[in-house]
Amino acid sequence: STMASRHVPKVKSAKGGSQCKERHMVLLTPVGKIEISGCETGLHEIKLPKMSLLPSGAESTAMCEVYEGTEEMTEPLQQCMGWLYAYFCEPARTATLPVPAFHHPLLQQDSFTSKVLWTLLREVKFGEAVSYKHLADLAGNSKAARAVGGAMRSNPIPIIIPCHRVICSSGRSGNYGGGNLMKEWLLSHEKLHQDKAA
């Protein structure tokens, strides 16, 4: 067992500390409270609330405000907040905004899951949807649709890494970590704004 313990990578920060200092922030959005955590290096996680019913009406669509945690904002958290604000309020702007750096082990590994998530981030734009199989193709393994499902389930940065845009070939929306209502809301939000921009 001494061998195994050597392979655990230490998270080093530039300041010489052995751990990154995690900061938390909560945004109030049309889909509820979204929790964001991250450090100086990048985002760790975006946690979506579970929605039990869909918000309705136009007044619920354009809203995104900081609920708690603005002190000592790191750059990745600020960028994340800016990105999510744009996503909910002026979606056309997300195309030009920087995507915050990520600092989650899953996204630094050289694994199929990581490859799928990065591919999704780069290839599937606002208002688009892709099937599990097609995403598997894009990530370089057309037989791995099931593994794509697994990758979507473990996505630590939902919305920014848009796993809600991955749907079944049948056109059904498929499962979603934030719940299917959330997935449907995000997709219809994008469709609505895409039509406006077109």
Residue, then its C-alpha position, 0 to 999 in steps of 0.5 A: s500500500t506504500m506504493a499506491s499512496r505515492h501516486v496521489p497528486k498534491v494540489k499545489s498553488a502558486k503561493g506554495g500552499s498545499q491546497c487551493k482555497e475554495r470559495h463559494m458563491v450562490l446565484l439566484t437565477p430563474v431556475g433557483k439558487i445555483e451554487i458555485s465553488g472554485c479557487e484562484t486557479g479555476l472553478h471546482e463545481i456548479k451545483l444546480p438546484k432540483m426544480s420541482l416546477l418550471p418557472s413561468g412567464a417572461e418576468s422570470t426569465a431575465m434574472c440573475e443576481v448574487y445571493e451570497g458570497t461576493e467577498e474575495m471573489t477569485e477571477p474564475l468565480q467572477q468570470c463564472m458569475g458574468w457568464l451565467y448572468a449573460y446566459f440567463c439575461e442576454p444569452a447572445r453575449t455568452a458567445t463572446l465571453p471568456v469561459p472561466a478556467f476549470h480546476h476539477p480533477l476530472l477535467q484535467q485527466d486524460s480520460f474519455t469522460s474529460k475528452v467528451l466534456w471538453t468536446l461538448l464545450r467546444e463544439v455544441k453552441f448555444g441553442e444547439a442540441v446533439s445526441y449522445k451518439h453524435l457526441a461520442d462520434l465527435a469525441g472520437n469513439s462512435k460506439a461509446a454513446r453509453a459512456v457519454g451518458g456517464a460523462m454527462r452525469s459526472n459533469p462538474i460544471p453544468i450549464i457552462i459545459p452544456c450537458h443539457r444540450v445532449i439529448c436522445s436520438s429520438g428527440r426525447s430530452g434524456n436524463y439530467g443531473g439537475g432534473n428533467l424540468m431543468k433540462e427542458w427549461l434550459l433548452s427552451h430558454e435557449k430556443l427562445h433567445q435563439d429565435k430572437a437573435a435570428 
